[in-house]
Amino acid sequence: MNDKFLYQLREQPRLEFTENLHRKLAFSRPALPIWDRRLKPAFSLLLIGLMLATVLMSVTPVRSAVMSFLTRVGGLSFEVTTDYPGDNYPEDEEITIESRTLPLNEAMALFPYPVHLPQNVTLEQEVSVGELSPGYLDVFLRGQTQQGVRFHMDIMTNPDTNGGEIIFPDSVEEIFLDADHPAALIRGGWNYDTKVWDAAYGSVRIKWVLDNLLYTLGGNIDDLEVLLEVARSMLP
């Protein structure tokens, strides 16, 4: 059915009626106060910003960036976040570091700077040596104090590379080995299986820089005082 005839029969309103109606509508609309004119665009921008933040927080890699921040403790850089860092990298981008076993004295000779080893302790004479990149060495060794307290240690070149270690909030504090040597005391660590920061096992680490080398001394929180003595025995 063709309804074109309905539009042909439609009568246009008189010009006087149209102008009168327009004046009434314009008069009945309240004027917008100046402060309201300014606030409405600002409120719209705020609303858009909140919506954008919500969208960003829903994306895992971006969420990690938003919820993390950088800080310096004990002269070292740390990235503080509540997100397990392994979730932000695809499996095919995981880095495998190959290591080799060397005698302790040979491993120490690889460093371009003097190495300070703890005193009055027994060190294992076979150590693990990894090379993260050319010239970036990581030597892992174990030892035992005269009291029978076991500890492990990492000695690395290029301290503070890649923004520092990724840690959980409130897990690090600044301490001083002596008046001239600040250090970072870290309680707990990332659990690979549960993907959360875990302090249940009582692990503790002391990190400090000495002569361009990064030292990390680790052990049990119950042995913290003994571990501090080991760290202080390495100071010049």
Secondary structure, DSSP 8 states (H G I E B T S, - for coil): ---HHHHHT-----HHHHHHHHHHHHHHS----HHHHHHHHHHHHHHHHHHHHHHHHTSHHHHHHHH-EEEEETTEEEEE-SS-GGGGS-GGG-----EEEEEHHHHHHTSSS-----SSEEE-SEEEEEEEETTEEEEEEEEEETT--EEEEEEESSTTGGG-EEE-TT-EEEEEEETTEEEEEEE-EEETTTTEEE-TT-EEEEEEEETTEEEEEEEEGGGHHHHHHHHHTT--
